[in-house]
Amino acid sequence: MKKTICLLLAAMLAIPAFSQRGTELNIVSSEDGRFALGVFSHVGWGYSFVKSDDFVPKGSGEFCVNILNLKLYPVESFGFELGADLGSRYFGSRESSFYQINHIVRAVDAADLFDADKSRSNINTLSINVPLLAKFRAGKFSIGAGAEAQFNLYGETEYYYRDKDTRMRSTEFKAKVNTFTYGIVGAIGYDAFCVFAKFYPKNSPLLPEGSVQFSYWTLGVALDI
């Protein structure tokens, strides 16, 4: 998952440089700006606030890089935007360890797994996020709300601890994540800057039945290319 995050960060840094070389990132667009199909329209990061009865959350969030974006405005001030983002999420806990048994992820006491000082445990995922927003725009200002589907591609659990002052890591790959999750999303933007919020309820579970369950909402920022 660290490699994935590094790739996402590299993409965030490379895309603006790529666009500055005069490359057009819109595949097709209308002269009046009411229709546009483009790639790499934005990058974003958010902090997630997790609620769960199974573990004590600590330090969760997500990164995303847009890979495809469709804008359709029947009238100049109101329309719809459909996107596809590559997203990496992490859900953390310092009170317990996420432990896999037959792809079921549970939260257990760290002392039951490691004879060492506990540090941090993560659930990491990789997904394709597809938000659909209805948007109102006036000049450089825009506000929108809608729904987001997440098609989850990969999951893993991870635990960091210290053994004799040496930082160690234990990773269980191929955690089973449910293929499809959903939530609601809202965004307020000005020019190239945007603040967004997402909410994923408990009836949209990320992990299979029997695993730890949680709901979360994310507050983040995105930057248009």
Residue pairs with C-beta under 8 A, 6 or more apart in sequence:
1 88
1 90
1 122
1 124
1 126
1 156
1 158
4 88
4 126
5 63
5 88
8 63
8 64
8 65
8 86
8 88
9 63
11 40
11 43
11 65
12 43
12 63
12 65
15 40
15 43
15 65
15 225
16 225
18 40
19 25
19 40
19 225
25 38
25 39
25 40
25 41
25 225
26 36
26 37
26 38
27 37
27 38
27 39
28 35
28 36
28 37
29 35
29 36
29 37
29 38
30 36
32 76
33 73
33 76
34 71
34 72
34 73
34 74
34 75
34 76
34 79
35 71
35 72
35 73
36 69
36 70
36 71
37 68
37 69
37 70
37 71
38 68
38 69
38 71
39 66
39 67
39 68
39 69
40 65
40 66
40 67
40 225
41 66
41 69
41 83
41 224
41 225
42 66
42 69
42 194
42 222
42 223
42 224
42 225
43 64
43 65
43 66
43 222
43 223
43 225
44 63
44 64
44 85
44 194
44 196
44 220
44 221
44 222
44 223
45 61
45 62
45 63
45 64
45 220
45 221
46 61
46 62
46 64
46 196
46 198
46 218
46 219
46 220
46 221
47 60
47 61
47 218
47 219
47 220
48 60
48 61
48 62
48 89
48 91
48 216
48 217
48 218
49 57
49 60
49 216
49 217
49 218
49 219
50 57
50 60
50 91
50 214
50 215
50 216
51 57
51 214
51 215
51 216
52 212
52 213
52 214
52 215
53 213
54 106
54 107
54 212
54 213
54 214
55 93
55 95
55 96
55 98
55 107
55 212
55 214
56 93
56 94
56 95
56 96
57 91
57 92
57 93
57 214
57 216
58 92
58 93
58 94
58 95
58 120
59 90
59 92
59 94
59 120
60 89
60 90
60 91
60 92
60 216
61 89
61 90
61 218
61 220
62 87
62 88
62 89
62 90
62 218
62 220
63 87
63 88
64 85
64 86
64 87
64 88
64 129
64 222
65 85
65 86
66 83
66 84
66 85
67 84
67 85
67 86
68 83
68 84
69 81
69 82
69 83
69 84
70 81
70 82
70 83
71 79
71 80
71 81
72 79
72 80
72 81
72 82
73 79
73 80
73 137
77 136
77 137
77 138
78 134
78 135
78 136
78 137
79 134
79 135
79 137
80 132
80 133
80 134
80 135
81 131
81 132
81 133
81 135
81 144
82 130
82 131
82 132
83 129
83 130
83 131
84 128
84 129
84 130
85 128
85 129
85 130
85 131
86 126
86 127
86 128
86 129
87 126
87 127
87 128
87 129
87 150
88 124
88 125
88 126
88 127
89 124
89 125
89 127
90 122
90 123
90 124
90 125
91 122
91 123
91 214
91 216
92 120
92 121
92 122
92 123
93 107
93 120
93 121
93 122
94 118
94 119
94 120
94 121
96 107
96 108
96 109
96 110
96 121
97 107
97 108
97 109
97 110
97 112
97 113
97 114
97 118
97 121
97 159
98 105
98 106
98 107
98 121
98 122
98 123
98 157
98 158
98 159
98 212
99 105
99 106
99 107
99 108
99 113
99 157
99 172
100 106
100 157
100 172
100 175
103 174
103 175
103 176
103 208
104 176
104 207
104 208
104 210
104 211
105 123
105 157
105 175
105 207
105 211
105 212
106 210
106 211
106 212
107 212
110 118
110 121
110 159
110 161
111 118
113 159
113 170
114 159
114 161
114 163
114 170
116 161
116 162
116 163
116 168
117 161
117 162
118 161
119 159
119 160
119 161
119 162
119 167
120 159
120 160
121 157
121 158
121 159
121 160
122 157
122 158
122 159
123 155
123 156
123 157
123 158
123 175
123 206
123 207
124 155
124 156
124 157
124 158
125 152
125 154
125 155
125 177
125 206
126 152
126 153
126 154
126 155
127 150
127 151
127 152
127 153
128 150
128 151
128 153
129 148
129 149
129 150
129 151
130 148
130 149
130 150
130 151
131 146
131 147
131 148
131 185
132 146
132 147
132 148
133 144
133 145
133 146
133 185
133 187
134 144
134 145
134 146
135 142
135 143
135 144
135 187
136 142
136 143
136 144
137 143
140 190
140 191
141 189
141 190
142 187
142 188
142 189
142 190
142 194
143 186
143 187
143 188
143 189
144 186
144 187
145 184
145 185
145 186
145 187
146 184
146 185
146 186
147 182
147 183
147 184
147 185
148 182
148 183
148 184
148 185
148 198
149 180
149 181
149 182
150 180
150 181
150 182
150 183
151 179
151 180
152 177
152 178
152 179
152 180
152 181
152 206
154 174
154 177
155 174
155 175
155 176
155 177
155 206
155 207
156 171
156 172
156 173
156 174
156 175
157 171
157 172
157 175
158 169
158 170
158 171
158 172
159 169
159 170
159 171
160 167
160 168
160 169
161 167
161 168
161 169
161 170
162 168
175 207
176 207
176 208
177 206
177 207
178 205
178 206
178 207
178 208
181 200
181 204
181 205
181 206
182 200
182 204
183 198
183 199
183 200
183 201
183 204
184 198
184 199
185 196
185 197
185 198
185 199
186 196
186 197
187 194
187 195
187 196
187 197
187 222
188 194
188 195
188 196
189 195
189 222
189 224
191 224
192 223
192 224
192 225
193 221
193 222
193 223
193 224
194 221
194 222
194 223
194 224
195 219
195 220
195 221
195 222
196 218
196 219
196 220
196 221
196 222
197 217
197 218
197 219
197 220
198 217
198 218
198 220
199 215
199 216
199 217
199 218
200 206
200 215
200 216
200 217
201 215
202 213
202 214
202 215
205 211
205 213
206 214
207 213
